[in-house]
Amino acid sequence: MLNKLVFRVTGFFLMLVIFQAGCNGDREHPQEEEEVDALADPMSVKGVGPIDEVALEAEIDQAMAGEGQKLFEQYCTACHKVEQRYIGPAVKEVTARRSPEWIMNMILNPDGMVREDPIARQLLQEYLSPMPNQNLTQQEARSILEYFRTLSEVEELD
């Protein structure tokens, strides 16, 4: 008698799980759509954090880039190399792959980025190591961004 009751209850819950899975399959998934859009056009993604807009001058500020290089060497080289994959991705050409806002938000808010940004989540899956929060200021992150700009090939306009 007890075995029949356990069998019926288990069967009922199994049917309930199958029914719910079928119902959820018909719903749209806006978060998944956002992730596909972000991965398709990463330069349009600003990320999650305090930076909404970055105005870059046409010419690189060499003094700021020099400060950014020092900060990069101090805080980032344990995980990032310029031209090769390491614990984290190589930073050469990163300004051609990511928007300035995304780069700064990743520096300033890596925990929030991994929680809410599809590109950051994808990078965590690929590299298996979360980026630590170095508690840098916005100005320090901006200097690192300026240094990264020196690591990108610039197309010359004719």
GROMACS elastic network, one bead per residue, 0.5 to 0.9 nm:
[ bonds ]
;  ai    aj funct       b0    kb
    1     4     6  0.52635   500
    1     5     6  0.64450   500
    1     6     6  0.88234   500
    2     5     6  0.51193   500
    2     6     6  0.62229   500
    2     7     6  0.85452   500
    3     6     6  0.51552   500
    3     7     6  0.60502   500
    3     8     6  0.86069   500
    4     8     6  0.61165   500
    4     9     6  0.86071   500
    5     8     6  0.51462   500
    5     9     6  0.61375   500
    5    10     6  0.84707   500
    6     9     6  0.52085   500
    6    10     6  0.60007   500
    6    11     6  0.84392   500
    7    10     6  0.52093   500
    7    11     6  0.60536   500
    7    12     6  0.85781   500
    8    11     6  0.50232   500
    8    12     6  0.60649   500
    8    13     6  0.86876   500
    9    12     6  0.50425   500
    9    13     6  0.62946   500
    9    14     6  0.85769   500
   10    13     6  0.52528   500
   10    14     6  0.61313   500
   10    15     6  0.86498   500
   11    14     6  0.50313   500
   11    15     6  0.61662   500
   11    16     6  0.85644   500
   12    15     6  0.52030   500
   12    16     6  0.62055   500
   12    17     6  0.87569   500
   13    17     6  0.61806   500
   13    18     6  0.86180   500
   14    17     6  0.51741   500
   14    18     6  0.62635   500
   14    19     6  0.85822   500
   15    18     6  0.50936   500
   15    19     6  0.60138   500
   15    20     6  0.85324   500
   16    19     6  0.50800   500
   16    20     6  0.61016   500
   16    21     6  0.85368   500
   17    20     6  0.51847   500
   17    21     6  0.60986   500
   17    22     6  0.85870   500
   18    21     6  0.51410   500
   18    22     6  0.62053   500
   18    23     6  0.87069   500
   19    22     6  0.51578   500
   19    23     6  0.62833   500
   19    24     6  0.87449   500
   20    23     6  0.50567   500
   20    24     6  0.61666   500
   20    25     6  0.86161   500
   21    24     6  0.52173   500
   21    25     6  0.62737   500
   22    25     6  0.52334   500
   22    26     6  0.71934   500
   23    26     6  0.58139   500
   23    27     6  0.74490   500
   24    27     6  0.55325   500
   24    28     6  0.86995   500
   25    28     6  0.81058   500
   28    32     6  0.87681   500
   28    33     6  0.87278   500
   29    32     6  0.53727   500
   29    33     6  0.64216   500
   29    34     6  0.88518   500
   30    34     6  0.61836   500
   30    35     6  0.86208   500
   31    34     6  0.50823   500
   31    35     6  0.62582   500
   31    36     6  0.87407   500
   32    35     6  0.50089   500
   32    36     6  0.62593   500
   32    37     6  0.86595   500
   32   118     6  0.89938   500
   33    36     6  0.51238   500
   33    37     6  0.62262   500
   33    38     6  0.86085   500
   34    37     6  0.50716   500
   34    38     6  0.60756   500
   34    39     6  0.85700   500
   34   118     6  0.80923   500
   35    38     6  0.50587   500
   35    39     6  0.60965   500
   35    40     6  0.84450   500
   35   117     6  0.80155   500
   35   118     6  0.52675   500
   35   119     6  0.77042   500
   36    39     6  0.52075   500
   36    40     6  0.60228   500
   36    41     6  0.86846   500
   36   118     6  0.83731   500
   37    40     6  0.50632   500
   37    41     6  0.62243   500
   37    42     6  0.80581   500
   38    41     6  0.53627   500
   38    42     6  0.52072   500
   38    43     6  0.82888   500
   38    44     6  0.73132   500
   38    45     6  0.60884   500
   38   117     6  0.86074   500
   38   118     6  0.68327   500
   38   119     6  0.69366   500
   39    42     6  0.54556   500
   39    45     6  0.88379   500
   39   118     6  0.73241   500
   39   119     6  0.63693   500
   39   122     6  0.89255   500
   41    44     6  0.58206   500
   41    45     6  0.73800   500
   42    45     6  0.53499   500
   42    46     6  0.85658   500
   42    97     6  0.68474   500
   42    98     6  0.58925   500
   42    99     6  0.73166   500
   42   102     6  0.89704   500
   42   119     6  0.75207   500
   43    46     6  0.78438   500
   43    95     6  0.88620   500
   43    96     6  0.78627   500
   43    97     6  0.63536   500
   43   100     6  0.85356   500
   43   102     6  0.83805   500
   44    98     6  0.80464   500
   44    99     6  0.66142   500
   45    98     6  0.76467   500
   45    99     6  0.65801   500
   45   101     6  0.80185   500
   45   102     6  0.65203   500
   45   117     6  0.88271   500
   45   119     6  0.87376   500
   46    49     6  0.86987   500
   46    51     6  0.78456   500
   46    52     6  0.68571   500
   46    53     6  0.80360   500
   46    98     6  0.84319   500
   46    99     6  0.62819   500
   46   100     6  0.75770   500
   46   103     6  0.81330   500
   46   104     6  0.89742   500
   46   105     6  0.76806   500
   47    51     6  0.83047   500
   47    52     6  0.85226   500
   47    99     6  0.87610   500
   47   101     6  0.68442   500
   47   103     6  0.80973   500
   47   104     6  0.87706   500
   47   105     6  0.61161   500
   47   106     6  0.73788   500
   47   113     6  0.65128   500
   47   116     6  0.82015   500
   47   117     6  0.59276   500
   47   118     6  0.87751   500
   47   119     6  0.84886   500
   47   120     6  0.85052   500
   48    51     6  0.78360   500
   48    52     6  0.86604   500
   48   101     6  0.89508   500
   48   102     6  0.75636   500
   48   105     6  0.61280   500
   48   106     6  0.78791   500
   48   109     6  0.73119   500
   48   110     6  0.88150   500
   48   112     6  0.64090   500
   48   113     6  0.54389   500
   48   116     6  0.69040   500
   48   117     6  0.65389   500
   49    52     6  0.77780   500
   49   101     6  0.88798   500
   49   102     6  0.86310   500
   49   104     6  0.85034   500
   49   105     6  0.51153   500
   49   106     6  0.79061   500
   49   108     6  0.72099   500
   49   109     6  0.57459   500
   49   110     6  0.87195   500
   49   112     6  0.71030   500
   49   113     6  0.74002   500
   50   104     6  0.87333   500
   50   105     6  0.66579   500
   50   108     6  0.78353   500
   50   109     6  0.79788   500
   50   138     6  0.85829   500
   51    54     6  0.73109   500
   51   101     6  0.57226   500
   51   102     6  0.79881   500
   51   104     6  0.68584   500
   51   105     6  0.60051   500
   51   108     6  0.87900   500
   51   138     6  0.83995   500
   52   101     6  0.63339   500
   52   102     6  0.89267   500
   52   105     6  0.88044   500
   53   100     6  0.80700   500
   53   101     6  0.59814   500
   54   100     6  0.63342   500
   54   101     6  0.59812   500
   54   104     6  0.88936   500
   54   142     6  0.87460   500
   55   100     6  0.86821   500
   56    59     6  0.82786   500
   56    60     6  0.83122   500
   56   100     6  0.83914   500
   56   146     6  0.87319   500
   57    60     6  0.67555   500
   57    61     6  0.80599   500
   59    62     6  0.87420   500
   60    63     6  0.88404   500
   60    64     6  0.83008   500
   60    65     6  0.74300   500
   60   146     6  0.67444   500
   60   147     6  0.85394   500
   60   149     6  0.71701   500
   60   150     6  0.73156   500
   61    64     6  0.53814   500
   61    65     6  0.61000   500
   61    66     6  0.86472   500
   61   146     6  0.70151   500
   61   147     6  0.88391   500
   62    66     6  0.60087   500
   62    67     6  0.86185   500
   62   146     6  0.80808   500
   62   147     6  0.81586   500
   62   150     6  0.86296   500
   63    66     6  0.51056   500
   63    67     6  0.64069   500
   63    68     6  0.86153   500
   63   143     6  0.89058   500
   64    67     6  0.51249   500
   64    68     6  0.61114   500
   64    69     6  0.86319   500
   64   142     6  0.82776   500
   64   143     6  0.52274   500
   64   144     6  0.81208   500
   64   146     6  0.64166   500
   64   147     6  0.73677   500
   65    69     6  0.60833   500
   65    70     6  0.86840   500
   65   142     6  0.89994   500
   65   143     6  0.57107   500
   65   144     6  0.67343   500
   65   145     6  0.77420   500
   65   148     6  0.77546   500
   65   149     6  0.80063   500
   65   150     6  0.73548   500
   66    69     6  0.50661   500
   66    70     6  0.64493   500
   66    71     6  0.87521   500
   66   143     6  0.79372   500
   66   144     6  0.87326   500
   66   146     6  0.84879   500
   66   147     6  0.66552   500
   67    70     6  0.51880   500
   67    71     6  0.63122   500
   67    72     6  0.85987   500
   67   140     6  0.81456   500
   67   143     6  0.61488   500
   67   144     6  0.75092   500
   67   146     6  0.89361   500
   67   147     6  0.78424   500
   68    71     6  0.50244   500
   68    72     6  0.59623   500
   68    73     6  0.85077   500
   68   140     6  0.68826   500
   68   141     6  0.76847   500
   68   142     6  0.76894   500
   68   145     6  0.70791   500
   68   146     6  0.65655   500
   68   147     6  0.51138   500
   68   148     6  0.81049   500
   69    73     6  0.61018   500
   69    74     6  0.85031   500
   69   143     6  0.78707   500
   69   144     6  0.63971   500
   69   146     6  0.86862   500
   69   147     6  0.55767   500
   69   148     6  0.82336   500
   70    73     6  0.51536   500
   70    74     6  0.61291   500
   70    75     6  0.86320   500
   70   144     6  0.85348   500
   71    75     6  0.59030   500
   71    76     6  0.75958   500
   71   140     6  0.73511   500
   71   141     6  0.87249   500
   71   143     6  0.80215   500
   71   144     6  0.67384   500
   72    75     6  0.53784   500
   72    77     6  0.64983   500
   72    80     6  0.88757   500
   72   144     6  0.62881   500
   72   147     6  0.82869   500
   73    76     6  0.58779   500
   73    77     6  0.53493   500
   73    78     6  0.83841   500
   74    77     6  0.69456   500
   74    78     6  0.85497   500
   75    78     6  0.72732   500
   75    79     6  0.89273   500
   75   134     6  0.70812   500
   76    79     6  0.59238   500
   76    80     6  0.58094   500
   76    81     6  0.82839   500
   76   134     6  0.88434   500
   77    81     6  0.59406   500
   77    82     6  0.85331   500
   78    81     6  0.81771   500
   78    86     6  0.89355   500
   78    87     6  0.80503   500
   79    86     6  0.62086   500
   79    88     6  0.53720   500
   79    89     6  0.82237   500
   79   131     6  0.84025   500
   80    83     6  0.89053   500
   80    84     6  0.80203   500
   80    85     6  0.73049   500
   80    86     6  0.58724   500
   80    87     6  0.64614   500
   80    88     6  0.52306   500
   80    89     6  0.61699   500
   80    90     6  0.58870   500
   80    91     6  0.69444   500
   81    84     6  0.56020   500
   81    85     6  0.67264   500
   81    86     6  0.63736   500
   81    87     6  0.87275   500
   81    88     6  0.79690   500
   81    89     6  0.75034   500
   81    90     6  0.52816   500
   81    91     6  0.66308   500
   81    92     6  0.83611   500
   82    85     6  0.83630   500
   82    89     6  0.86431   500
   82    90     6  0.51544   500
   82    92     6  0.51909   500
   82    93     6  0.89941   500
   82   151     6  0.79517   500
   83    89     6  0.88779   500
   83    90     6  0.52976   500
   83    91     6  0.67190   500
   83    92     6  0.55857   500
   83    93     6  0.89162   500
   84    89     6  0.72467   500
   84    91     6  0.81111   500
   84    92     6  0.83436   500
   85    88     6  0.63209   500
   85    91     6  0.87036   500
   86    89     6  0.61713   500
   86    90     6  0.69851   500
   86   127     6  0.86283   500
   87   127     6  0.65656   500
   87   128     6  0.83579   500
   87   129     6  0.69614   500
   88    91     6  0.88430   500
   88   123     6  0.84160   500
   88   124     6  0.88757   500
   88   127     6  0.61374   500
   88   128     6  0.88067   500
   88   129     6  0.74285   500
   88   130     6  0.86236   500
   88   131     6  0.78522   500
   89   123     6  0.82943   500
   89   127     6  0.77297   500
   90    93     6  0.83495   500
   90    94     6  0.77765   500
   91    94     6  0.51567   500
   91    95     6  0.83684   500
   91   148     6  0.69714   500
   91   151     6  0.77072   500
   92    95     6  0.80088   500
   92    96     6  0.89602   500
   92   148     6  0.70206   500
   92   149     6  0.87468   500
   92   150     6  0.87647   500
   92   151     6  0.51446   500
   92   152     6  0.61702   500
   92   153     6  0.89944   500
   93    96     6  0.52798   500
   93    97     6  0.67563   500
   93   148     6  0.75117   500
   93   149     6  0.78082   500
   93   150     6  0.88946   500
   93   151     6  0.59433   500
   93   153     6  0.70624   500
   94    97     6  0.50091   500
   94    98     6  0.59964   500
   94    99     6  0.86707   500
   94   103     6  0.82366   500
   94   148     6  0.69724   500
   94   149     6  0.81759   500
   94   151     6  0.80737   500
   94   152     6  0.73277   500
   95    98     6  0.54049   500
   95    99     6  0.64894   500
   95   100     6  0.67603   500
   95   103     6  0.79284   500
   95   145     6  0.80872   500
   95   148     6  0.66549   500
   95   149     6  0.61880   500
   95   151     6  0.83117   500
   95   152     6  0.66785   500
   96    99     6  0.76995   500
   96   149     6  0.88930   500
   96   152     6  0.70400   500
   96   153     6  0.86931   500
   98   101     6  0.82268   500
   98   102     6  0.62591   500
   98   103     6  0.64764   500
   99   102     6  0.51706   500
   99   103     6  0.63522   500
   99   104     6  0.87774   500
  100   103     6  0.51789   500
  100   104     6  0.62775   500
  100   105     6  0.85820   500
  100   142     6  0.88637   500
  100   145     6  0.71126   500
  101   104     6  0.52357   500
  101   105     6  0.60134   500
  101   106     6  0.84886   500
  102   105     6  0.50917   500
  102   106     6  0.60271   500
  102   107     6  0.86081   500
  102   113     6  0.89911   500
  103   106     6  0.51849   500
  103   107     6  0.63637   500
  103   108     6  0.87239   500
  103   141     6  0.84902   500
  103   145     6  0.70834   500
  104   107     6  0.50784   500
  104   108     6  0.60801   500
  104   109     6  0.82603   500
  104   138     6  0.77336   500
  104   141     6  0.57103   500
  104   142     6  0.66728   500
  104   144     6  0.84197   500
  104   145     6  0.68995   500
  105   109     6  0.53850   500
  105   110     6  0.71783   500
  105   112     6  0.88990   500
  105   113     6  0.73746   500
  105   141     6  0.85409   500
  106   109     6  0.53497   500
  106   111     6  0.83928   500
  106   112     6  0.84812   500
  106   113     6  0.62172   500
  106   114     6  0.86581   500
  106   120     6  0.78671   500
  106   131     6  0.83942   500
  107   110     6  0.61067   500
  107   131     6  0.83930   500
  107   132     6  0.88016   500
  107   133     6  0.72514   500
  107   134     6  0.77719   500
  107   135     6  0.86030   500
  107   136     6  0.76336   500
  107   141     6  0.63280   500
  107   144     6  0.89251   500
  108   111     6  0.89928   500
  108   133     6  0.68867   500
  108   134     6  0.77012   500
  108   135     6  0.67978   500
  108   136     6  0.63774   500
  108   137     6  0.73702   500
  108   138     6  0.71688   500
  108   141     6  0.69417   500
  109   112     6  0.55039   500
  109   113     6  0.61102   500
  109   114     6  0.87597   500
  109   133     6  0.67680   500
  109   135     6  0.86240   500
  110   114     6  0.61700   500
  110   115     6  0.86307   500
  110   120     6  0.81549   500
  110   130     6  0.78103   500
  110   131     6  0.60102   500
  110   132     6  0.67269   500
  110   133     6  0.60213   500
  111   114     6  0.53449   500
  111   115     6  0.63499   500
  111   116     6  0.87821   500
  111   130     6  0.80094   500
  111   131     6  0.77639   500
  111   132     6  0.77878   500
  111   133     6  0.72814   500
  112   115     6  0.50487   500
  112   116     6  0.60455   500
  112   117     6  0.77093   500
  113   116     6  0.52922   500
  113   118     6  0.81333   500
  113   119     6  0.84418   500
  113   120     6  0.58559   500
  113   121     6  0.76018   500
  114   117     6  0.58044   500
  114   118     6  0.75556   500
  114   119     6  0.81730   500
  114   120     6  0.50180   500
  114   122     6  0.85548   500
  114   123     6  0.86195   500
  114   124     6  0.72827   500
  114   130     6  0.78497   500
  114   131     6  0.88150   500
  115   118     6  0.83754   500
  115   120     6  0.81651   500
  115   121     6  0.70879   500
  116   120     6  0.80670   500
  116   121     6  0.77341   500
  117   120     6  0.53853   500
  117   121     6  0.62513   500
  117   122     6  0.87248   500
  118   121     6  0.50286   500
  118   122     6  0.61245   500
  118   123     6  0.86466   500
  119   122     6  0.50443   500
  119   123     6  0.62348   500
  119   124     6  0.86599   500
  120   123     6  0.50508   500
  120   124     6  0.62124   500
  120   125     6  0.86938   500
  121   124     6  0.50755   500
  121   125     6  0.63091   500
  121   126     6  0.86862   500
  122   125     6  0.50997   500
  122   126     6  0.62507   500
  122   127     6  0.86929   500
  123   127     6  0.59520   500
  123   128     6  0.78508   500
  123   129     6  0.88250   500
  123   130     6  0.87396   500
  124   127     6  0.52427   500
  124   128     6  0.50983   500
  124   129     6  0.60249   500
  124   130     6  0.59470   500
  124   131     6  0.83158   500
  125   128     6  0.53275   500
  125   129     6  0.81732   500
  126   129     6  0.85738   500
  127   130     6  0.79885   500
  129   132     6  0.89271   500
  131   134     6  0.88689   500
  132   135     6  0.89265   500
  133   136     6  0.78953   500
  136   139     6  0.80761   500
  136   140     6  0.59286   500
  136   141     6  0.64722   500
  137   140     6  0.51093   500
  137   141     6  0.62655   500
  137   142     6  0.85270   500
  138   141     6  0.50668   500
  138   142     6  0.60327   500
  138   143     6  0.85984   500
  139   143     6  0.61924   500
  139   144     6  0.87115   500
  140   143     6  0.50454   500
  140   144     6  0.63489   500
  140   145     6  0.86560   500
  141   144     6  0.50817   500
  141   145     6  0.62042   500
  141   146     6  0.86652   500
  142   146     6  0.62511   500
  142   147     6  0.87099   500
  143   147     6  0.62998   500
  143   148     6  0.86558   500
  144   148     6  0.61991   500
  144   149     6  0.86823   500
  145   149     6  0.63353   500
  146   149     6  0.50580   500
  146   150     6  0.68966   500
  147   150     6  0.53218   500
  147   151     6  0.70173   500
  148   151     6  0.51576   500
  148   152     6  0.70162   500
  149   152     6  0.55503   500
  149   153     6  0.85783   500
  149   154     6  0.89906   500
  150   153     6  0.79104   500
  150   154     6  0.88068   500
